[in-house]
Amino acid sequence: MGREALRVEDPRRVGRFQIVARLGEGGQGVVYLGVADGGEQAAVKVFHSSVRVGQESGIVRELTAARQVAEFCTVRILEIGLEARPPYIASEYVEGPTLQHVIENDGPRHGAGLHRLAITTITALAAIHRAGVVHRDFKPGNVLIGADGPRVIDFGIARLTGASVTTGGAAGSPAYMAPEHFKGERIGPKADVFAWGSTIAYAATGAPPFGGDTLAAIAYRILHDEPDLGALPAPLRNVVAPCLAKDPALRPTAKDVLLRLLDDKGDTTAEVAVPVPAGGPDGVTAPGKPVSRRTLLASVAGGVVVAGGGAVLAYATARREEPKPPVTSPAGRSQASATPSPSPSRVAPPPANAIELAAAMDTAVTARPVADFSFMGGFAESSAFARASGRLAYGPAGPDGPGFDIRVRGSGERVVVLGLTGYAMNHGKKAFDLYAEPGGGERPAYAEAASMVAATASVLTILELIAASRGVRRKGRTYSASISTSSAGVGLHQLFGPWNANLDATYLSYSITIDGSELPTRFELTWKVPVGGAGFYESSFVTSYGNWRSGPPITDPT
């Protein structure tokens, strides 16, 4: 990524990162180079203000997708700030140009270099698809050529395969988009395979196979003409051509493409020299020893073998050969707001993993964004404890993001929360900052209660925690996981930071229970702070939800 000087309107600090340069700008926002106090570099994506309301779900899907893909394929998420204004995501910074930049400046790739690029990029797509993700915007500009090999970036318009069955409109980069984008059909993994074929053709020839002029002309050629593969040589040409079939059913899967690249002559007994790093996975041949093609096929059957960058990597077996549309009730999940909760005989199977859970819950709550809640929680070894109840509105229902109308039990105090601001209704609607600054002195009990509710009972907090989790444990319709507090969203950072600034040394455990409509019914969050060698202080926050519905938003009381 090229670096540009900061502009007058650019931020100088985002989260824990000092902003030092611009890296690029896209439809969702601006990407900056950030540096943490300890020197760690990050690509900080700051979203345009237009995504604050009603688009949190797309950002959550991007986060969840990135978290579920193996790190050798994409970049690590370092910090999440969806509740900040404007929202941001800080990711691992990979030094290196995009494939687009390499081809524009150094010309097309040839020979072994081109074949290596084809193998490593299709490996990344195979891993992405195994994680249940459809990228939807795979292109030369979204492939970073790092020192350790290509990384696929920018899940800005990615959709989880379990989250949607139709496109809702074309989205992507026209020269690399599959015909189904333009026809309004379901976008699945085969659309990424089409984009991969177009990207490799571009890398070999310097031009997209369907041209790069106007949208109308490109769309017509993609729908009706054969691709121009120029000087793309055989046998790679014979692998790429089927990927560009008009009918997605006629295209191979990413895994099939990888296997053919590893054996371009189709000989299943051919030997391939496959180096493996010292201490590699059990059952993988030692460094430099030829591996039977039949052995490679057997390995891929249980998990894709990754050849490229001087190493073979293996990743875990997934449940499915290729992501499939979710099982839905006859009315479809998108009809949740217009239909009663499904009867037991029509309840869909519970989400199987973190991706499915985040997508399903986000879809359900977006359709019914208002609920009643009851809260109880507080900090261990302190007097900061509260019971409260009231009404909440998830993201799109409120003009300033998630909102709460809280009644604090015992005191009778009423507090309205919008974004990061609270309004003390019993005190002339006095506005106050929701989260205390370290060393800011004692705050009213109603302010402490409001901050605990807003940070720990928010649906957005739940989705952020799921996105930050490497996996979730499931028992029936209850899901649980544990993460470092530093991996949580900015709302929890602001709540817990004044109590213990070393968030890397503390932990969060959570459990979330959903009903048959995939709406939350109970959320329990526990913050664990180590106490020398004597265990932990555990602070618990429990919220129950009910009566999810469409309803009036929570508005500014002033």
N, C-alpha and C positions, 0 to 999 in steps of 0.2 A: 504494500500500500504506500502510495506517495504521500509525503508530508507537506502540508501547507501552513502558512502562518495563520494565527488566530485572527479573527475579525473582531471589530468593536463589539458586536452583539453576542459573541461567543462567551460561554461561562468560563471562569477561571478555576473553579473547583466543583466537582460533582462527587458526592459521597465522600469516600476517603481518598479520592484521586485528585491531584493537581493536574489541570488540563494544560498541555504544553503545545499541542499542534492539532490541526485538522487532518483526518485521514480520508474522508469522503462524505458524500451526502446522497441519500436516496429518498424513496417515497415516504418512508416511515420517519426518518430523522437524519441527524448528523452523527458521524462517527469521529470521535476524537482520540488522540493518544493521551492517556493519563498515566501519572506516576504516583504511586503510593509513598507514604513517608519512609518506608523501608527500602524504596527503590524499585519495587515491583511494577512492571509496565502492564498496561491494560488497554484494550480497545473499548472505549466507553461510548455506547450507542445511546444518544439522548433523543427521545422521541418528540416529534412535533406536538405542540399543545393540542392539536386537533384529535389526538388519540386518547385524550384524558377521559372522555365520556363515551361509553358505548363500545370502545374498542379494546378494553382490557382483555377480553377473551382471546383476541388474536395474539396479543403479547404473551399471555399465559401459555398458549399453544406453542409459540416459538420457544419459550423457555423449556417447557416440558420436552419438546422434541430434542432440543440441544442436549438436555441432561441425559436422555436415554440412549444417545448414540455414542459408540466407543470413542475414547478420546484421541485415538490415532487417526480418526476420520475428520473430526471437527475440533472446535476449541472449547476449553473449559470455561464455565461460568464462574466468575470470581465474586460478583456482588450484584444483588437485585434491588432495584429501587422503584417498584411499580407504584408505590404510594407517594413518592416524591413528586414535586411539581417543577418542571416536567419529569415524567418517568424516565428511568434509564436502566441499562443493563451493562455491566462491566465484564468483559470476557478476556481470556488469555490473549496477549498480543503476539502474533506470529510475524516475525520479520521476513519480508519477502514480497515479490511482486505477484500480481494476479497472472493467470495464464493469458488473459487478454493482453496485458501489458507486455508479456514475454513475446507473444507472436507479433504484436504490432511493432516492437522495437528490434527483435532479433530474427524475425522471419519464421516460416513454418518449421515444424519438427520433422525429423527423418529417422529411419533405421531403428536401432535399439532404443534410442531416446523416446521416439514416438510410441513404440510398443510398451515401454515401461510406463509412460504416461497413461496409456489406455488401461493397463492392468491396475495401476494404483487408483485411478479415478473410478473405475467400475467396482473395485473393491469397496471404496467408500460408499457408493450407492447401494451395494449389496448389504453393507452393514446398516445403513440408514433404513432400508426397507425391512430388514430383520427386526429393527427396533419399532416397527409399526408406523413409520413416518414416510410421507410423500413430500419431497422437497418443493416441487412445483416451479422452481426458478433456477434449475441447474444450468449453468452457462460458463463460458470462460472467465467472466468477471467475478464469479463466485467460487473459483478455485484458486486458493493461495498456494504458491510454490514456496514452501518453507524449506529450511535446511534439512529437516527430517522427512521431507516428502510432501505431496499435495494435501491440503486440508480443505474440506468443503465448508463454506461459510454462508451466512445470511439466510436464516430461516424466516425472513420477514414475511413471506406469504405462504410458508409451509402450512399444510393442513394435516392433522393426524388422520390416518386412514379410517379410524373409528369414529371420527367426529362429524363427517359430512359425506353425503353420497352424491351431491351435485356440486357444480362449480360455483354457482351463483354469479357467473360472469367470468370472462377471460381475465387472467392475471398472470404476469410473467414477462419474459423478454421475447418479443415476437419471433425473431429469427431462430429461436431454439424451442419454440412451443409446438407441442403435438397437435394434430388435427382436432382432437377432442376438446381442446381449449376453445377453439373457435366455433365448435358445434354445440356447445353447452352441455356436453356429456360429462359423465363422472370422470374425475381426474384420479387415476390410480398410479401405482408404481411404473406401469408401462409408459406413462408420459415422461417420467424421468429417464427411462431407457432411450426414448426418442431424443430427448435433449442431450443425452450422453453421446449418441451417434452423431448428432449435429456438431457437438463440441469437438469430438475427435476429428471429424472432417475439416472443421475450421483449423484445428491445430496442424493438420497435414497440408492444407492448401492455402491457408491465410484468408479464406472467405467462407461464410456460412453456406451450406449446401442449397439453401432456398433463397439466397440473396440477402441483402441488407439495406434495401431502399425503403419504400413506403410500407406502412402497415398493411394497406389493402393489397399491394402487390405481393408481399411476403405471404399473407394469409392465403391468397389465391394459389400460389405455387405449392404451399404446404398441403392444401386440400386437393389439388388436381394434378400437379406436375411431379415428375420423378426428380430425385435429388441430383445435383451436380457434384459428384465426388472427385472431380478433377484428377489430380495425380496421386490420390490415395492408393497406395500399393496393395497388392495381394500379398499375403493372405488376410491382412487387416481389413481390406476392402470387403471381403466376403463375410466378415464378422459385423461390420458397421451397417452394411446395406439392409439386412433384415430388421435392424433396430429402427429403421426409418419407414417401415410399412405404415400405410394409412390406417389400417385396422389394428387396434392395439392387441387383439387376440392373436394376430400373426407375428407379433414381436416376441423375442425371447425375454426371459426374466434377467435381472442383473446377474443372478447366480449362474444362469446358463451361459451368459456372455463371458463371465470370468472363466468358466471351465473351458470354453472354446478357445479363449486367448491362451490359456495354459497348455492347450493341446490343439493347435490350429490345424493339424493334419487329421484330427479325428481318431488317432490311434490310441486306444485306451490302455495299451501296454507299454507305450513309449516311456522312456526315463527322462526326468527333468531334474537338473541339478538345483536343489533348493537349500540355500544356506539358512541356518537357524542360529539365533543368538545363544550364547552359552547359558545353560540353566533354563532352556526353553521348556514349553509345556510337555508333560508326560506323554509318551507315545509318538512324539514327533522325531523324525530321523535326525541324527547328529549332524553338525555343520559340514556342508560340502558333500555329503553322501547323496548319490542319486536316489530319487524316490520314484517308485513305480507309479505310472499314471493311474492305475487301478487303485493304489493306496490313496492318492490325492482325491479321487472320486469318493472313496469311502469316507475320507476325512470331511469332505464338504457335506456329505449326507448328514453328519452330526454337528456341523458348524463350519462356517466358511473358512478355508485356508487362504491367508492373505499373502501373496507373493509380490514383493516390491520394496524398494528402498533398502535392499540388502538383507531382508529378514522375512521370515514367515511368521505370521501372527495368527492366532486362532481366537475366535470369540464364541460365546456360549450358544448352545442350540436354542432356537426360538420355537414357539408353539406352532407357528404356521410356516409353510413354504413361502407364502407371499401374503401380505396384508389383505384382508377381505373386508367388505362392508359389515357394519355391526348388525346384530340381530335386533330388530325393533318390533314394537307392537304394531298391529295393523294401522293404527293412526299415525305411527311414527313419533319419535321423541320430540320433534319440532312442534308437535301439536299439544305439548304439555299444558300450555296456558289455556287451551280451549276445551280440554277434556278432563274428566275426573281422573284421579289416580287409577292406574290399571288394576284390574282384579287379579288375584293371585295366579289365575291360569294364564294371564297375559303378561305377567311381569318378565322382563328380559333377564337373562342370566346376569349376575353381578359383574361389574368390570373386573378384568383379570389381572391388570397391572397398573402402574402409575399413570401411564399414558391414557389408558382407557378411563381410569377413574377421573382424572382431571378434565378430560374432554366431555365425559358424560355429565359430570356434576356441573361444569360450566354451562353446558347447553341447557340443562334442566333449570338452573337458577336464573339464567338469562331470560328464560320463558316465564318464570314466576319469581320476580326479583324482590318481592316484599314478604317479610315474615315477622312473626312474634318471637321473642327470645326471652330466656331466663338465664342469668349469669351469676356465678359465685366464684370468687378467687381472691388471691392475695399473695404477698411475699412472705416467705419463711423468715422467722426470727425478726418480725417487725409488726407494727400495728396497721400496715397498709393492707386492708382487707375490705371487700365490698360484696354486697348482694344487690343485684339490679335486674330490672326487666324492662320491656318496652318493644319498640318496633325498629326494624332495620330495613334498609333498601340497598340492594347490591348495585354497584357501579352505574349502569345505564339508567336506573330509576331516579338517581339524584343528579342535580346539575353540577355538583362538585365531586363526583365520585361516590364511594360508599358513604352512607349516612346512617345515623342512629338518632332515635328519640328515646332517651334513657330516663327511667325513674329509679333513683337510688333508694333502696329499701331502708327503713329505719329513720332516715333524715327527712324523707319527703322531697328531697331536691330533684329537680327536673333539669336535664342537660340535653341540648340538641348538638349533635356533632356533624359537621360537614367537612370532609377532607381532613385537614390538620388543625381545624379551628373548632373550639367548643363555645357554646353560648349558655351561660348560667341563667335559666329562665326565671328562677326565684330571686335573682339579683339584677333586675332591670335588663335582662338579656345581655349581660356583660360578656364580651368576647374574651377568650383567653387561648393561648397556645396550648395545643393538646398535650405536647410532651415537654417535660421539664428539661432545662439546661443543667448540666452538671454544676453543682455548687450554687444553684439558683435559689436555694432556701426552701422552706416548707411551703407546701401548697394546700389549698382547701381540700377537704376530703372529697367533695364532689368532683374536683378536677382529677384527683388520683383515680377515682372510680371510672370516670369517663375515659381516661387514657387506657386503663386496663381493658375495658370493654371494647373500645375501638381497635386496639392492637391485637387482642386475642380472640375476639368473637367475629371478626370480619371474614366473610367468605373469601375475599381476596387474599387474606393471610393464609387460609387453608390451601388455596391453589398455589400460592408461592411456596409453601412448605412441601407440597407434593412435587412441585417442579424441582425443588432443591434435593429431593430424596433420590438415591440411586435405585431404590426399589421399595416396595411396600409389602408388609405381611397382611394376609387376608384371612379372616375367620367369619364366614357368612358374609354379611354386608358391613363388617367393621374392618377398617384398614389402619395399620399402625406403622410407624417408622421412627428413627432417631437421626438427628443431624447435628453438626456443630452450629452453635448460635450464629457464628460469623457467616454461615451460608444462608441464613434466613433473610427476609425482606427488611427494608429500611424501617418499617413501623415497629417491628420487634426490636431492632437495634436501638431505636429511640426510647422504647419502653425500658429495656434492660440495661442499656449503656450506663445511665447514672448510678445503677446499683453495682455494676461490675464492668469496668471499662475493657477488661481483657476477654472479649467475647470468644476468642479462639479457644480459651480454656474452659468454656462452659458448653452445656449441651441442651438440646431440646428433644423431648419425646412427645409424640402426639398420637391420638387415635381419633378417627372420624367414622361415624356410623351414618349410612344413607338408607333411605327407604326404597321401596320398589320403583319409585319414579326417579330415583337417583338424586333426591334432594337431601341435604344434611338434616339429621335429627339430633345428633349429639357430637360435640367436639371437646376433647380434653387435651390440654397442653400443659406439659410439665417442664419447668426450667431447672436444670441441675447445675449447681455451683460446687466444685470440689472444696472440701474443707481439710487441707493437709492430707494426712493419710487416714482420716476418720470418716470417709464417705462423702456425702453430698448434703447441702441444703437443697430441698426440693420445694419449689413454689408452683402451685397448681391453679389452673384457670379452667373452669368447666362451663360450657354453654349448651343449652338445649334449645332447639328450634322447632317451630310448628306453624301450621296455617300458612304455608307458602302460597302466594297468590300474586296476581296483578293488582296494583293498587296505586294510590297517589304517592308521588315522590316525597321525600323529606326535603323541605325547602329552607332557605335562609329566613330565620324568624325575625330578622330586623327589617 
